[in-house]
């Protein structure tokens, strides 16, 4: 048993629990703040737990975990960005000083 792996997995779980508590706090009252918190904390906690799990796995399974971690790091920013845009278009937002998307134009990829 690797004590380093165990510590990393407990640390990743603690990050996820702290982020979950943060999601239900009344200070984070907008969808943008909550998505930002979830979009940052979930990959960090997954990466820390995955790194801890690699200490307990054989090489083939550890390689699969590394591939999953890379896929998450590559795809998550795009997914969160699309969720932000969808939430922005779904309702009128009053708290922005400058709203670059208010003209109704859509940026072509």
ABEGO torsion letter per residue (X at the ends): XBAAAAAAAAAAAAAAAAAAAAAABAABABAAAAAAAAAAAAAAAAAAAAAAAAAABBAAAAAAAAAAAAAAAAAAAAAAAAAAAAAAAABBBAABABBAAAAGBBBBX
